[in-house]
Amino acid sequence: MRIVTEHLSYIYNERSPFATRALDDVSLTVEEGEFFGIIGHTGSGKSTFVQHLNGLLRLPSALKRRAKRGDTVLTVGEFDLADRKTDLRALRRKVGMVFQYPENQLFAETVFDDVAFGYKNFADGKPSQEETEAAVRDALTTVGLDYEAVKEVSPFELSGGQKRRVAIAGVIVTKPELLVLDEPAAGLDPLGKQEIMELLHTLHSSWCKTVVIVSHDMDEIAENCTRVAVFAEGRVKYVLPPRELFKRTEELLALGLDVPLTAKLTLALKKRGVEIDSDFTLEDFAEKVLARRRTC
């Protein structure tokens, strides 16, 4: 699904002494097929932005019967979120949202019931038991869990990594075309992070056309994303491929952001007179360093 945003602004507690402008004239396009990253320090507006993508936060024109739409544009695939008549249920069936630490949202007595909840809530009509079982089985298998082994288990008895997978299964059970994840690997060990990112790439290469991740982990962004948007003070500062973005190491550090380890090493080597031109993935950086060593 393609995302088009033009002149999007959002104010929390508008018309009160506590009004806070979270988004200020944001224009951003995410093309269908991208594995897109969003970064920014706390309060930069990135979470507010992604909450607009499935209608959790609404534009004024979508809330007021006679409000003028003005110049604000927000479309996700075929859905116009500036239109108050937009079918939010249909939108949310196609746009899956995974919040930070999604395992905290588990609530049902069994893994099956937890994952089935999303399917029953968004399926057209009333799905049969057979259809529900097939959808839940497929979702749990996709996230790497044994359906027969976990379906009757309480989700609260699972390990942290398993809980994360069950929570993701509850979102992907409807096979959304756009998947938005806020810090998908937060709190996981290195192996768990690798497994979650491999899962997201598996989904992306099958039926999930577009993936958007919000992350503070710059190595994660460099290793996985096709392009990256940098949010600062409610505005989009940059939209660049990681290869170009992380060449701006000093600018990003000045914004209070971290950069990948490979970018830090690249900058340190540059100060010593050694130029390394990589895409900032660990594999490419290591290859370029070794190649430089061989030629020297």
C-alpha positions in Angstrom: 0.0 0.0 0.0 1.2 3.5 -0.9 1.1 6.2 1.8 0.7 9.8 0.7 0.8 12.6 3.3 0.8 16.3 2.5 0.7 19.2 5.0 -0.3 17.1 7.9 -0.4 18.9 11.3 -1.6 17.6 14.6 -2.1 19.4 18.0 -2.8 17.5 21.2 -5.2 19.3 23.6 -6.0 22.0 21.1 -7.7 25.1 22.5 -6.3 24.4 26.0 -3.4 25.8 27.9 -1.7 22.4 27.4 -1.8 22.5 23.6 1.2 20.7 22.1 2.0 20.7 18.4 3.1 17.1 17.6 3.1 17.4 13.8 3.9 20.5 11.9 3.2 20.5 8.1 4.4 17.0 7.4 4.6 15.8 3.8 5.9 12.3 3.2 5.3 9.5 0.7 6.0 5.9 1.3 5.9 3.8 -1.9 4.2 0.4 -2.1 6.8 -2.3 -1.7 9.2 -0.3 0.6 10.6 -1.5 3.9 10.5 2.0 5.4 12.1 3.3 8.6 11.2 6.2 10.8 13.6 7.6 13.4 13.6 10.6 15.7 14.1 11.4 19.4 11.3 11.2 21.9 8.7 13.8 21.2 9.7 14.3 17.5 6.3 13.3 16.2 7.1 9.9 14.7 4.6 7.9 16.9 1.9 10.5 16.3 2.4 10.2 12.6 2.1 6.4 12.4 -1.1 6.5 14.5 -2.7 8.4 11.7 -2.1 5.6 9.3 -4.9 3.3 10.5 -7.2 6.1 11.9 -6.3 5.9 15.6 -5.8 9.7 15.2 -8.2 11.4 12.9 -7.9 14.5 10.8 -10.3 17.4 11.7 -12.0 17.0 8.3 -12.8 13.4 9.2 -14.3 14.2 12.5 -16.5 17.3 11.7 -19.4 17.0 9.4 -18.9 20.4 7.8 -15.2 20.9 8.3 -13.2 22.0 5.2 -10.5 19.6 4.1 -8.1 22.4 3.2 -4.8 21.3 1.7 -4.2 18.4 4.0 -3.9 15.0 2.2 -3.6 11.6 3.9 -4.2 8.5 1.8 -3.3 4.9 2.6 -3.8 2.8 -0.5 -7.3 3.4 -1.6 -8.4 4.9 1.7 -8.8 8.7 2.0 -8.4 9.4 5.7 -9.4 13.1 5.3 -12.9 11.8 4.4 -15.2 11.2 7.3 -17.0 8.4 5.4 -13.9 6.3 5.1 -14.6 2.7 6.3 -12.2 2.4 9.2 -12.9 -1.3 9.8 -11.9 -2.1 6.2 -8.8 0.2 6.6 -7.7 -1.6 9.8 -8.2 -5.0 8.2 -5.5 -3.9 5.6 -3.3 -1.9 7.9 -1.8 -3.9 10.8 -0.4 -1.8 13.7 2.0 -3.4 16.2 2.8 -1.1 19.2 5.9 -1.2 21.3 6.0 -4.2 23.6 2.9 -5.7 22.0 3.0 -8.6 24.4 1.6 -6.3 27.0 -1.7 -6.2 25.0 -2.3 -10.0 25.3 -5.5 -10.6 27.2 -7.2 -13.9 26.4 -7.1 -17.2 28.3 -5.4 -19.1 25.4 -3.1 -18.3 22.6 -5.8 -19.4 20.1 -8.4 -17.0 21.5 -6.0 -14.1 21.5 -5.0 -14.5 17.9 -8.6 -15.4 16.8 -9.9 -12.1 18.3 -8.4 -10.0 15.6 -9.6 -12.3 12.8 -13.2 -12.5 14.1 -13.3 -8.7 14.6 -12.2 -7.8 11.1 -13.4 -10.7 9.0 -16.3 -10.1 6.5 -19.4 -11.7 7.9 -19.2 -14.2 10.7 -16.4 -16.7 10.0 -16.9 -20.4 10.6 -14.9 -22.3 13.2 -13.0 -24.0 10.4 -12.1 -20.7 8.8 -11.0 -19.2 12.1 -8.9 -22.3 13.0 -7.2 -22.2 9.5 -6.4 -18.4 9.9 -5.0 -18.8 13.4 -3.0 -21.9 12.4 -1.5 -20.0 9.5 -0.7 -16.9 11.6 1.0 -18.9 14.3 3.0 -21.0 11.9 4.1 -17.8 10.0 5.6 -16.4 13.2 7.4 -19.6 13.9 5.3 -21.2 16.6 3.9 -24.7 16.7 0.1 -24.4 16.4 -0.7 -27.7 18.2 1.8 -27.0 21.0 0.7 -23.5 21.9 -3.0 -23.1 20.9 -4.4 -24.1 24.3 -1.6 -22.5 26.4 -2.1 -19.3 28.3 -0.1 -16.6 26.5 1.1 -15.4 29.9 3.0 -18.7 30.4 5.1 -18.2 27.3 8.6 -16.8 27.1 9.1 -13.1 26.2 10.0 -13.9 22.6 7.1 -16.2 22.2 4.7 -13.6 23.6 6.0 -11.1 21.1 5.3 -13.6 18.3 1.8 -14.3 19.5 1.1 -10.6 19.6 2.3 -10.2 16.1 0.3 -13.2 15.0 -2.8 -11.5 16.3 -2.1 -8.5 14.0 -1.1 -10.4 10.8 -4.0 -13.0 11.1 -6.0 -10.8 8.7 -3.0 -10.6 6.3 -2.7 -6.8 6.2 -1.1 -5.2 3.1 0.6 -2.6 5.3 2.3 -3.4 8.5 3.4 -0.6 10.9 5.6 -1.5 13.9 6.8 0.7 16.7 10.1 -0.6 18.0 9.5 -4.2 16.9 12.7 -5.6 18.4 12.7 -3.5 21.6 13.8 -5.5 24.7 14.9 -8.6 22.8 18.4 -10.1 22.9 20.5 -10.0 19.7 19.2 -13.4 18.5 15.6 -12.4 19.2 16.1 -9.1 17.3 17.5 -11.0 14.3 14.6 -13.5 14.3 12.0 -10.7 14.5 13.6 -8.9 11.6 13.8 -12.1 9.5 10.1 -12.6 10.2 9.3 -9.1 9.0 11.2 -9.7 5.8 9.4 -13.0 5.3 6.1 -11.2 5.6 7.3 -8.5 3.3 8.3 -10.9 0.6 4.9 -12.7 0.7 1.6 -10.9 1.2 2.5 -7.8 3.2 3.3 -5.2 0.5 4.7 -2.4 2.6 6.4 -2.5 6.0 7.0 0.7 8.2 9.1 0.4 11.3 9.7 3.1 14.0 13.0 2.4 15.7 15.7 3.9 17.9 18.1 1.1 16.8 20.1 2.7 14.0 21.9 -0.6 13.2 18.5 -2.1 12.7 17.5 0.7 10.4 20.7 0.5 8.4 20.5 -3.3 8.0 16.9 -3.5 6.9 15.3 -0.3 5.5 15.1 0.9 1.9 14.6 4.5 2.9 14.4 6.4 6.2 12.5 9.5 7.4 14.0 11.5 10.2 11.5 13.4 12.4 12.5 16.4 14.5 10.2 18.8 16.3 7.2 17.6 14.4 8.7 18.0 11.0 10.4 15.7 8.5 14.1 16.6 8.4 15.3 14.1 5.9 14.0 11.3 3.7 16.9 9.3 2.4 18.2 5.7 1.8 20.4 4.6 4.8 23.5 4.8 2.6 23.0 8.5 2.1 21.4 9.3 5.5 24.2 7.9 7.7 26.9 9.9 5.8 25.4 12.8 7.7 26.7 11.4 11.0 27.6 14.7 12.6 24.2 16.3 11.6 22.3 13.4 13.1 24.3 13.5 16.3 23.6 17.2 16.6 19.9 16.3 16.4 20.3 14.1 19.5 20.1 10.9 17.4 22.4 7.9 17.5 24.0 6.4 14.3 24.9 2.8 13.4 28.2 1.5 14.7 29.5 1.3 11.1 28.8 5.0 10.7 30.8 5.8 13.9 33.7 3.7 12.7 33.5 5.3 9.2 33.8 8.8 10.8 36.7 7.7 13.1 38.6 6.3 10.1 37.9 9.4 8.0 39.5 11.5 10.7 42.6 9.3 10.4 42.6 9.8 6.6 41.0 6.5 5.7 37.9 6.8 3.4 35.4 3.9 3.5 32.4 4.1 1.2 29.8 1.5 2.4 26.1 1.2 2.7 26.5 1.0 6.5 25.4 -2.6 6.8 27.9 -4.6 8.8 28.6 -7.1 6.0 29.3 -4.4 3.4 31.4 -2.3 5.8 33.5 -5.3 6.8 34.0 -6.2 3.1 35.1 -2.6 2.2 37.5 -2.5 5.2 39.1 -5.8 4.3 39.4 -4.8 0.7 41.1 -1.5 1.7 43.5 -3.5 3.9 44.4 -5.8 1.0 45.1 -2.9 -1.3 47.3 -1.2 1.3 
